[in-house]
């Protein structure tokens, strides 16, 4: 079943009027017909429900439908995870956006670190709309209840400051950390009332973070951790870290017994 995100203004009780660009896609590309059903999510109303909508009118730029069923949606993690991804080659960076969205990331901040292949934030500004489209398509495909946020790029020092202001826990995936696994970080919170609800994780570029950046991150309150004995490619580390952080810190996953074991 095809799945779409819509803004709140498109939902009026049980009546749905799809945005013009979505209507064109439904009519011209997907060739949907009246009487067919689609799944609709409206995060502004409730990211934890999905509407089953029967199409009534299908015309270019004007598709309408009626909600026939409302079903619970359990795809959003309790913990909000933001990835501060060091900028990389376009294909690699876009792959990380797509796969980490599928894994459950709540937001992304492109980050310029010392060894990033891209060193000018202006180079990324024209790509933001394309990246937002990638995030939406990945969220629709993977059954998410919301589209992850995407911020303009930041240099590493400013990214650390922003992460500290917006999150309860800052993590640094760093190959220089040999002993501390993610599970050990999580165990710090087992017997406290300060379970982190918002977590930031920094993923380094090809070549990794410099020792100076790692020290700066620690002085800013970040906790470095190891992803294991093997050196991972940047894109592998991003997906592995997303899955492991959500497994260890998402209480919904813990209570349901879902997820995969962490290191």
N, C-alpha and C positions, 0 to 999 in steps of 0.2 A: 504494500500500500504506500502510495506517495505521501510524503510528510512535509509540512510547511510551518514556518514561524510567521506569525502575523502580529502587527501592533494592536494595542488595545482599541484604537479607534475603529478597527475593522470588525470588532465583535460587539453586537448589539443584542443582548439577550441570547436567543437561539439563532439569530440571523447573522450570517457572515458575508461580508463583501471583501473579497481579496484585493490586495493592492494591484495597481495596474501592471507593474512589471511581473508580478507573480501570475496574474491572469493571462498575460501574453504567453508566459512559459507553459501554463496549463493547457492553453488552447492550441498554440502553434507547435510547441515542441513535444509535449506529452500527449497531446490530442485526446484529452479527457472529454467525456460526454456527460450530459445531464443524467442523473440516476446513479452515477458512480460515486464511490466514497473515498475520502482522503482523511488523513490524520492531521490535526492542527494543534499547535501549541502557542499559547499567548503568555510569555513569561511575565509581562507587566500585570496580568491578572493573577496567574498562579502557575509557577513553574513545576508544580507537582501534579498537574492533571493534563490529560490529552483529550481533545474533542474529536469525535468521529463525525465528520460532516458529509452529508449527502448533497451533491451538486445539483443546483436547480437551473441555473442559467450559465451557459458557457459561451462567451464571445470574446473576441480579441479586446483586451483591456477591461473587460467587465465579466467577472465570474462571481456568482453568488451561490450560497448554500445554506443549509439548515442543520443545526447540531442535532444529531439523533442519539448520541451517547456520550457520556463523560466518564472517562476511566482514570484511575489513579496512575501516577507516573512515579517510579521509584529510582530514576536514573541519576539524580543529582546527589553528589556526596554531601554529607553534613559539613565537612571541612572545606573551606574555600582556599584553593591552592593557586597561587600566582607564580608563573615561571618567568624569571628574568633570564632570557635567552641571549647569549652573546651572538651578535650578528655574524652570519656566515654566507656562503654561496646561496643564491636565490633558491635553487631547487632544494637544497638541504634545509634551509630555513623554513620553506613552505611545507616540506614534508614533516618537520617537527611540529609546526602549527596544527597540521591535520591530525597526526597521530596522537599528540598530547591532548587535543580536544576530544578525540574518541576515548581516550583513557580517563577523562574526567576533569581536566584542568579548568579553573574558573576564569583565568585571565593570563595575559602575556604582556611583557614589557621588553621590547628589543633593547639590548644593552651593548654599549660600546666599551669593550675591555681592551687591555693593552695589545693582545694578540688577535683581536677581531680582524677579519679580512676587510670589513667595511669600517672606516674610521670617521665618516662624515654622516651625521644624522640627517642632513638634507637629502642624502641619497635614498633614504627609506621613506620619506614623506609621500612621495608619489606612488609608493607601493601599498600604502595603508588600505585603500579601498579594495584592492585585489586581495590583500590578506584577510580583510573582514569577510569577503565573499567566501574564501576558503574556510574560514571558521564556521560560517553559517552552514555551508554545505556539509561539513564534517559533523556538525551538531545535528543536522536533520538526518543524516545517514545513520548515526550511531544512537538515535533515540534519546538525545539529551533534552532536558527541560528548559535549557537556557543556552544562549550563544555566549561563549567566553568574551570577556572584554579585551580590548587591544589598545594600548597606550602608545603615544609617540616615543621614539627612542630616547634613551638617557645614557649619559656617560656613567661609568662604573661607580664613581664616588657619589654622584647624585642619586643613582639607583639604590645604593645602600641606604642613603638617608630616607628616600621615599619608602623603601621596604620596611625600615624601622618604624616609620610613622603609621603605617597602614596595617601591620601584621603583628600577631602575637608571638611568632617564631620565625627566625630567619635561618635557613640552611644553606650550606655551601657544599656542593658535590665536588670533591677535590681529591685528586689522586695522591696528593702529598699526605693525606691523612691515612695512616695505615692501620690504626687500631679501633677507632670508634665506628661502629656500624649504626645504621639508622635505628635499629631496634633498641640500642642502648640509649639513644636520644629520647625515644618514646618512653622508655621506662622511668625517665626522670619525672614524668607527669602522672604516673600511675596512682600515686597516693596524694595528689594535690587537687585543689579545686580550680586550678588555673589551666585546664585543658585547652590547648590552642584551637581556636575556631578559624583563624586566618593564618595561613602559612605561606611564606615566600621561599623559593628555592632558586639559587643561582647556578646556572649551567655554563661552564666555560667554553671557550672557542677551541678550534683545533690548536693543539699545542698547550692547552690548559691555561689556568690562571697563573700569573707570576707569583713568586713568594711574597712580593710586596703587596699584591692585591689580596692574597690570602690573609696576610697579617692585618691589612686594613679592614677586611671583612670581620675578622675576629674582634678587633678593637671596636667595631660598630655593633657588636652583639651577635654576629652570625656564628653558627655552630658548624664547623666542617665535619663531614662524615665520608666514609668510604663506601663505594659501590662494589667492593670485592677485590680480589687479588689480581684481576685482569684489567688492563687498560682498555676502556671502551671508547669507541668513536663518539663524537659529540652527540649525534642524533640518537645513538643507542642509549647513551647516558641520560638524555632528556626523557625518553619514553620510560626507561627503567626506573628513574627517580620518581616520575609522576605516579607510576603504578605502585611503587613501594611506599611512598609517602601517604598516598590515599589508603593503602591497606593498613598501615600502622596507625594512622591518626583518624580515619573515618570511623566513628563509632557505629554508624549504620552497618558498615561492612563487617565490623567485628561482631556485632550482635547477630547478624544473619549467617555468619560463618563463611561469607564469600571472600573472594580475592585469592592472591597467591602468596606464598611464604616469602618473607623478606630475608635479607642476608643477616 
